[in-house]
Amino acid sequence: MVRHFFPQEHQVQAHALQRIEVRAFACLLEELLQRSLAPIESQDTVNAMLTLQARCAQSSSAARPLFAEIEQNLMALKL
């Protein structure tokens, strides 16, 4: 379930603010992955998380996914 943290009546501003928060999520995810001691059989999941982290850390905020897409990616991993 996607929750909206920003006013949806201002869609452009809401997406811009969300993409800033996505960058912060990328920083958190990067730190978690650096400290992860995932077993070898989890390497596909780790690689998927690294790909997601890289997408969230794009220098262009417009290239970053929104949280709805991030949630879909995480749900697909079945963590």
DRENTORKOL-3810 file (N, C-alpha, C; in nm, 4 decimals):
REM DRENTORKOL-3810
@n.u->0.0845; n.v->-0.1169; n.w->0.0000; ca.u->0.0000; ca.v->0.0000; ca.w->0.0000; c.u->0.0893; c.v->0.1235; c.w->0.0000
@n.u->0.0666; n.v->0.2120; n.w->-0.0930; ca.u->0.1437; ca.v->0.3347; ca.w->-0.1034; c.u->0.0763; c.v->0.4432; c.w->-0.0208
@n.u->0.1543; n.v->0.5065; n.w->0.0634; ca.u->0.1040; ca.v->0.6189; ca.w->0.1428; c.u->0.1599; c.v->0.7468; c.w->0.0832
@n.u->0.0817; n.v->0.8505; n.w->0.0847; ca.u->0.1253; ca.v->0.9781; ca.w->0.0299; c.u->0.1674; c.v->1.0681; c.w->0.1453
@n.u->0.2928; n.v->1.1101; n.w->0.1417; ca.u->0.3458; ca.v->1.1951; ca.w->0.2472; c.u->0.3429; c.v->1.3417; c.w->0.2084
@n.u->0.3096; n.v->1.3695; n.w->0.0839; ca.u->0.3105; ca.v->1.5051; ca.w->0.0334; c.u->0.1738; c.v->1.5361; c.w->-0.0252
@n.u->0.1364; n.v->1.6623; n.w->-0.0269; ca.u->0.0032; ca.v->1.6981; ca.w->-0.0775; c.u->-0.0150; c.v->1.6578; c.w->-0.2234
@n.u->-0.1130; n.v->1.5747; n.w->-0.2509; ca.u->-0.1348; ca.v->1.5225; ca.w->-0.3861; c.u->-0.2014; c.v->1.6244; c.w->-0.4795
@n.u->-0.2565; n.v->1.7305; n.w->-0.4241; ca.u->-0.3157; ca.v->1.8328; ca.w->-0.5109; c.u->-0.2074; c.v->1.9133; c.w->-0.5828
@n.u->-0.0845; n.v->1.8996; n.w->-0.5375; ca.u->0.0304; ca.v->1.9650; ca.w->-0.6017; c.u->0.1236; c.v->1.8549; c.w->-0.6525
@n.u->0.0772; n.v->1.7819; n.w->-0.7529; ca.u->0.1452; ca.v->1.6615; ca.w->-0.8013; c.u->0.2907; c.v->1.6851; c.w->-0.8392
@n.u->0.3207; n.v->1.7929; n.w->-0.9101; ca.u->0.4578; ca.v->1.8189; ca.w->-0.9547; c.u->0.5486; c.v->1.8397; c.w->-0.8342
@n.u->0.5041; n.v->1.9215; n.w->-0.7402; ca.u->0.5830; ca.v->1.9450; ca.w->-0.6188; c.u->0.5949; c.v->1.8176; c.w->-0.5363
@n.u->0.4869; n.v->1.7423; n.w->-0.5272; ca.u->0.4876; ca.v->1.6181; ca.w->-0.4489; c.u->0.5896; c.v->1.5197; c.w->-0.5054
@n.u->0.5941; n.v->1.5057; n.w->-0.6366; ca.u->0.6907; ca.v->1.4134; ca.w->-0.6981; c.u->0.8331; c.v->1.4637; c.w->-0.6800
@n.u->0.8534; n.v->1.5942; n.w->-0.6896; ca.u->0.9875; ca.v->1.6507; ca.w->-0.6704; c.u->1.0358; c.v->1.6259; c.w->-0.5275
@n.u->0.9503; n.v->1.6498; n.w->-0.4309; ca.u->0.9870; ca.v->1.6256; ca.w->-0.2909; c.u->1.0099; c.v->1.4771; c.w->-0.2649
@n.u->0.9271; n.v->1.3934; n.w->-0.3257; ca.u->0.9422; ca.v->1.2495; ca.w->-0.3068; c.u->1.0763; c.v->1.2016; c.w->-0.3625
@n.u->1.1179; n.v->1.2567; n.w->-0.4746; ca.u->1.2450; ca.v->1.2151; ca.w->-0.5339; c.u->1.3641; c.v->1.2593; c.w->-0.4481
@n.u->1.3498; n.v->1.3672; n.w->-0.3736; ca.u->1.4536; ca.v->1.4055; ca.w->-0.2772; c.u->1.4606; c.v->1.3007; c.w->-0.1665
@n.u->1.3453; n.v->1.2573; n.w->-0.1197; ca.u->1.3403; ca.v->1.1542; ca.w->-0.0158; c.u->1.3928; c.v->1.0199; c.w->-0.0685
@n.u->1.3706; n.v->0.9924; n.w->-0.1957; ca.u->1.4233; ca.v->0.8705; ca.w->-0.2566; c.u->1.5762; c.v->0.8726; c.w->-0.2521
@n.u->1.6355; n.v->0.9889; n.w->-0.2727; ca.u->1.7822; ca.v->0.9996; ca.w->-0.2640; c.u->1.8285; c.v->0.9661; c.w->-0.1223
@n.u->1.7570; n.v->1.0115; n.w->-0.0220; ca.u->1.7908; ca.v->0.9786; ca.w->0.1165; c.u->1.7763; c.v->0.8276; c.w->0.1400
@n.u->1.6731; n.v->0.7682; n.w->0.0820; ca.u->1.6549; ca.v->0.6228; ca.w->0.0910; c.u->1.7731; c.v->0.5507; c.w->0.0281
@n.u->1.8249; n.v->0.6040; n.w->-0.0828; ca.u->1.9414; ca.v->0.5443; ca.w->-0.1498; c.u->2.0622; c.v->0.5430; c.w->-0.0565
@n.u->2.0818; n.v->0.6498; n.w->0.0177; ca.u->2.1939; ca.v->0.6570; ca.w->0.1137; c.u->2.1784; c.v->0.5515; c.w->0.2230
@n.u->2.0584; n.v->0.5386; n.w->0.2750; ca.u->2.0313; ca.v->0.4384; ca.w->0.3773; c.u->2.0526; c.v->0.2977; c.w->0.3221
@n.u->1.9992; n.v->0.2713; n.w->0.2048; ca.u->2.0124; ca.v->0.1400; ca.w->0.1436; c.u->2.1594; c.v->0.1074; c.w->0.1158
@n.u->2.2357; n.v->0.2065; n.w->0.0721; ca.u->2.3783; ca.v->0.1850; ca.w->0.0475; c.u->2.4505; c.v->0.1421; c.w->0.1755
@n.u->2.4223; n.v->0.2100; n.w->0.2847; ca.u->2.4852; ca.v->0.1746; ca.w->0.4123; c.u->2.4446; c.v->0.0350; c.w->0.4578
@n.u->2.3181; n.v->0.0019; n.w->0.4436; ca.u->2.2716; ca.v->-0.1318; ca.w->0.4824; c.u->2.3386; c.v->-0.2403; c.w->0.3992
@n.u->2.3503; n.v->-0.2172; n.w->0.2703; ca.u->2.4126; ca.v->-0.3161; ca.w->0.1821; c.u->2.5617; c.v->-0.3316; c.w->0.2112
@n.u->2.6278; n.v->-0.2226; n.w->0.2475; ca.u->2.7701; ca.v->-0.2299; ca.w->0.2811; c.u->2.7932; c.v->-0.3135; c.w->0.4060
@n.u->2.6962; n.v->-0.3139; n.w->0.4948; ca.u->2.7104; ca.v->-0.3857; ca.w->0.6217; c.u->2.6454; c.v->-0.5242; c.w->0.6189
@n.u->2.5860; n.v->-0.5586; n.w->0.5062; ca.u->2.5149; ca.v->-0.6855; ca.w->0.4935; c.u->2.6108; c.v->-0.8032; c.w->0.4879
@n.u->2.5755; n.v->-0.9068; n.w->0.5586; ca.u->2.6495; ca.v->-1.0325; ca.w->0.5541; c.u->2.5592; c.v->-1.1393; c.w->0.4934
@n.u->2.5087; n.v->-1.1090; n.w->0.3742; ca.u->2.4143; ca.v->-1.1997; ca.w->0.3082; c.u->2.4837; c.v->-1.3285; c.w->0.2655
@n.u->2.4155; n.v->-1.4416; n.w->0.2856; ca.u->2.4727; ca.v->-1.5690; ca.w->0.2396; c.u->2.4810; c.v->-1.5735; c.w->0.0870
@n.u->2.5662; n.v->-1.6595; n.w->0.0367; ca.u->2.5893; ca.v->-1.6713; ca.w->-0.1078; c.u->2.4598; c.v->-1.6925; c.w->-0.1848
@n.u->2.3692; n.v->-1.7734; n.w->-0.1316; ca.u->2.2447; ca.v->-1.8018; ca.w->-0.2030; c.u->2.1546; c.v->-1.6787; c.w->-0.2153
@n.u->2.1859; n.v->-1.5724; n.w->-0.1448; ca.u->2.1075; ca.v->-1.4483; ca.w->-0.1520; c.u->2.1693; c.v->-1.3464; c.w->-0.2476
@n.u->2.2693; n.v->-1.3872; n.w->-0.3240; ca.u->2.3407; ca.v->-1.2916; ca.w->-0.4090; c.u->2.2502; c.v->-1.2269; c.w->-0.5134
@n.u->2.1527; n.v->-1.2991; n.w->-0.5664; ca.u->2.0597; ca.v->-1.2389; ca.w->-0.6632; c.u->1.9805; c.v->-1.1256; c.w->-0.5987
@n.u->1.9386; n.v->-1.1457; n.w->-0.4744; ca.u->1.8656; ca.v->-1.0422; ca.w->-0.4017; c.u->1.9560; c.v->-0.9232; c.w->-0.3750
@n.u->2.0782; n.v->-0.9495; n.w->-0.3332; ca.u->2.1739; ca.v->-0.8407; ca.w->-0.3074; c.u->2.1979; c.v->-0.7610; c.w->-0.4356
@n.u->2.2154; n.v->-0.8301; n.w->-0.5478; ca.u->2.2359; ca.v->-0.7611; ca.w->-0.6756; c.u->2.1159; c.v->-0.6760; c.w->-0.7141
@n.u->1.9956; n.v->-0.7269; n.w->-0.6904; ca.u->1.8747; ca.v->-0.6500; ca.w->-0.7188; c.u->1.8666; c.v->-0.5264; c.w->-0.6299
@n.u->1.9063; n.v->-0.5413; n.w->-0.5044; ca.u->1.9057; ca.v->-0.4272; ca.w->-0.4120; c.u->2.0116; c.v->-0.3239; c.w->-0.4527
@n.u->2.1271; n.v->-0.3698; n.w->-0.4993; ca.u->2.2311; ca.v->-0.2783; ca.w->-0.5469; c.u->2.1829; c.v->-0.1998; c.w->-0.6692
@n.u->2.1119; n.v->-0.2675; n.w->-0.7571; ca.u->2.0561; ca.v->-0.2004; ca.w->-0.8750; c.u->1.9536; c.v->-0.0957; c.w->-0.8329
@n.u->1.8671; n.v->-0.1327; n.w->-0.7400; ca.u->1.7668; ca.v->-0.0384; ca.w->-0.6893; c.u->1.8347; c.v->0.0807; c.w->-0.6234
@n.u->1.9363; n.v->0.0544; n.w->-0.5437; ca.u->2.0093; ca.v->0.1636; ca.w->-0.4767; c.u->2.0684; c.v->0.2588; c.w->-0.5796
@n.u->2.1274; n.v->0.2057; n.w->-0.6843; ca.u->2.1880; ca.v->0.2899; ca.w->-0.7879; c.u->2.0822; c.v->0.3755; c.w->-0.8588
@n.u->1.9658; n.v->0.3175; n.w->-0.8833; ca.u->1.8574; ca.v->0.3941; ca.w->-0.9466; c.u->1.8086; c.v->0.5061; c.w->-0.8569
@n.u->1.8022; n.v->0.4790; n.w->-0.7272; ca.u->1.7553; ca.v->0.5793; ca.w->-0.6315; c.u->1.8572; c.v->0.6909; c.w->-0.6093
@n.u->1.9835; n.v->0.6640; n.w->-0.6406; ca.u->2.0905; ca.v->0.7606; ca.w->-0.6178; c.u->2.1279; c.v->0.8395; c.w->-0.7435
@n.u->2.0488; n.v->0.8277; n.w->-0.8484; ca.u->2.0783; ca.v->0.9002; ca.w->-0.9720; c.u->2.1000; c.v->1.0486; c.w->-0.9429
@n.u->2.1966; n.v->1.1089; n.w->-1.0116; ca.u->2.2228; ca.v->1.2518; ca.w->-0.9883; c.u->2.1064; c.v->1.3382; c.w->-1.0377
@n.u->2.0381; n.v->1.2929; n.w->-1.1407; ca.u->1.9193; ca.v->1.3635; ca.w->-1.1883; c.u->1.7981; c.v->1.3142; c.w->-1.1091
@n.u->1.7362; n.v->1.4022; n.w->-1.0348; ca.u->1.6225; ca.v->1.3599; ca.w->-0.9525; c.u->1.5081; c.v->1.3051; c.w->-1.0381
@n.u->1.4937; n.v->1.3550; n.w->-1.1596; ca.u->1.3866; ca.v->1.3070; ca.w->-1.2471; c.u->1.4074; c.v->1.1609; c.w->-1.2879
@n.u->1.5311; n.v->1.1132; n.w->-1.2797; ca.u->1.5613; ca.v->0.9747; ca.w->-1.3174; c.u->1.5351; c.v->0.8769; c.w->-1.2035
@n.u->1.5143; n.v->0.9278; n.w->-1.0839; ca.u->1.4901; ca.v->0.8413; ca.w->-0.9675; c.u->1.3469; c.v->0.7889; c.w->-0.9686
@n.u->1.3279; n.v->0.6647; n.w->-0.9228; ca.u->1.1905; ca.v->0.6119; ca.w->-0.9146; c.u->1.1149; c.v->0.6773; c.w->-0.7990
@n.u->0.9834; n.v->0.6721; n.w->-0.8074; ca.u->0.9004; ca.v->0.7150; ca.w->-0.6950; c.u->0.8851; c.v->0.5967; c.w->-0.5994
@n.u->0.8371; n.v->0.6244; n.w->-0.4789; ca.u->0.8258; ca.v->0.5188; ca.w->-0.3783; c.u->0.7307; c.v->0.4066; c.w->-0.4200
@n.u->0.6306; n.v->0.4360; n.w->-0.5005; ca.u->0.5398; ca.v->0.3297; ca.w->-0.5464; c.u->0.6171; c.v->0.2266; c.w->-0.6277
@n.u->0.7076; n.v->0.2723; n.w->-0.7121; ca.u->0.7889; ca.v->0.1798; ca.w->-0.7919; c.u->0.8893; c.v->0.1061; c.w->-0.7038
@n.u->0.9466; n.v->0.1757; n.w->-0.6076; ca.u->1.0398; ca.v->0.1123; ca.w->-0.5136; c.u->0.9683; c.v->0.0011; c.w->-0.4378
@n.u->0.8475; n.v->0.0304; n.w->-0.3921; ca.u->0.7701; ca.v->-0.0696; ca.w->-0.3193; c.u->0.7437; c.v->-0.1921; c.w->-0.4066
@n.u->0.7097; n.v->-0.1709; n.w->-0.5319; ca.u->0.6862; ca.v->-0.2829; ca.w->-0.6235; c.u->0.8120; c.v->-0.3670; c.w->-0.6400
@n.u->0.9268; n.v->-0.3004; n.w->-0.6531; ca.u->1.0536; ca.v->-0.3718; ca.w->-0.6671; c.u->1.0822; c.v->-0.4557; c.w->-0.5431
@n.u->1.0618; n.v->-0.3989; n.w->-0.4269; ca.u->1.0892; ca.v->-0.4708; ca.w->-0.3024; c.u->0.9923; c.v->-0.5881; c.w->-0.2831
@n.u->0.8663; n.v->-0.5668; n.w->-0.3184; ca.u->0.7677; ca.v->-0.6743; ca.w->-0.3066; c.u->0.8026; c.v->-0.7902; c.w->-0.4014
@n.u->0.8559; n.v->-0.7588; n.w->-0.5169; ca.u->0.8926; ca.v->-0.8613; ca.w->-0.6145; c.u->1.0083; c.v->-0.9482; c.w->-0.5630
@n.u->1.0893; n.v->-0.8925; n.w->-0.4731; ca.u->1.2013; ca.v->-0.9679; ca.w->-0.4165; c.u->1.1552; c.v->-1.0688; c.w->-0.3118
@n.u->1.0357; n.v->-1.0484; n.w->-0.2580; ca.u->0.9787; ca.v->-1.1382; ca.w->-0.1557; c.u->1.0760; c.v->-1.1563; c.w->-0.0394
@n.u->1.1157; n.v->-1.0429; n.w->0.0165; ca.u->1.2108; ca.v->-1.0444; ca.w->0.1285; c.u->1.1468; c.v->-1.0989; c.w->0.2540
END
